[in-house]
């Protein structure tokens, strides 16, 4: 058995395939035996991608609290499993069938002639820095449309000092963040989520403090909001463990008006600015400036960018307060939900 070591900067992706390298559960008797057992049972049931294993654990009460991604990283370091980068189908261990659909993001994209068509020319690519990622229509239920960043928006990103660090995607009721171009876990910096809308738009701007980028940029809050909106079974299974008012609210009411962490009007903005573009958006960060006191200037710099660009997924702007009022006028006050999200 390999000696334990935590893999440095290990990027675990939803479409990666997990392969078990040991017989049985070597953690038997340990306090976290159930964590590895969840992965064993998922693979035995034919669920071999990271996303499928996560869904398998969420659907079973005995594994619902298992931190799947953390356990996978731990088990790779222990030599219990290995990870194979896909793309593989999210729900199985089979490779994505038609690789002629792939979109290699590597240089400026040429929009598809018909935004309704499902196939994209192999030369269609988008500059993201020195790294490349593969986007495939098979990974999302949404149709692929035209998307690109305009030269003007790219110049704006450069002038503002932002660098590409990763990408985001809504996949059905799930949301993923992949930091595939992050060499350092920066602190005291500004981050920006980017939509392809209008040739490029700042969706959300925020600050990273002492937690660092990897700890702050988490997909779980929006993922919970998407499950709440799109998955009534998820709501019904968790209602007995939630606290909310009115106490006689139905699953349908909670799905429509419930608020776990992300506000429903903000969630709708994420959907509006990502789904029409294959579910994809980009993530940029303004690195620390050596000649500045980055910690002291952080809040003022964040406020400056928010006031300049009015990002639709921030909640403290004038336009956000207007969206909140409009949403409440149509749906009524949101129902705050307390309790476990998983």
Buried (B, 14 or more C-beta within 10 A) or exposed (E): EEEEEEEEEEEBBBBBBBEBEBEEBBBEEEEEEBBBBBBBBBBEEEBBBBBBBBBBBBEEEEBBEBBBBEBBBBBBBBBBBEBEEBBBBBBBBEBBEEEEBBBBBBEEBBEBEEEEEEEBEEEBBBBBEEBBBBBBBBBBEBEBBBBBBEEEBBEBBEEBBBBBBBBBBBBBBBBBBBBBBBEEBBBBBBBBBBBBBEBBBBBBBBBBBEEBBBEBBEBBBBBBBBBBBBBBEBBBBBBEEBEBEEEEBEBEBBBBBBBBBBBBBBBBBBBBBBBBBBBBBBBBBBBBEEEEEBEEBBEEBBEBBBEEBBBBBBBEBEEBEEBBEEBBEEEEEBBEBEEEBE
